[in-house]
């Protein structure tokens, strides 16, 4: 329990009372801010949808394509490492 100052008489009073016990001034309580859970939920779902869509597009467009990497070794032999449909092949 905390105390507040009466705006009329200036005395310290409890923050749980509706009026000042000394002068009778009515204390108006400010409504407490409540976070709107639906807005937060909407934002979280929107972010998840964007991330999921990005992952699906990446998988469709890039993960199943042919990726080849040439590796030069010290003995001048060039090996090609290829990714085809999620499987690595060395040639």
HELIX and SHEET records of a PDB file:
HELIX    1   1 UNK A   37  UNK A   58  1                                  22    
HELIX    2   2 UNK A   59  UNK A   63  3                                   5    
SHEET    1   A 2 UNK A   3  UNK A   5  0                                        
SHEET    2   A 2 UNK A  12  UNK A  14 -1                                        
SHEET    1   B 3 UNK A  67  UNK A  72  0                                        
SHEET    2   B 3 UNK A  78  UNK A  84 -1                                        
SHEET    3   B 3 UNK A  87  UNK A  90 -1                                        
END                                                                             
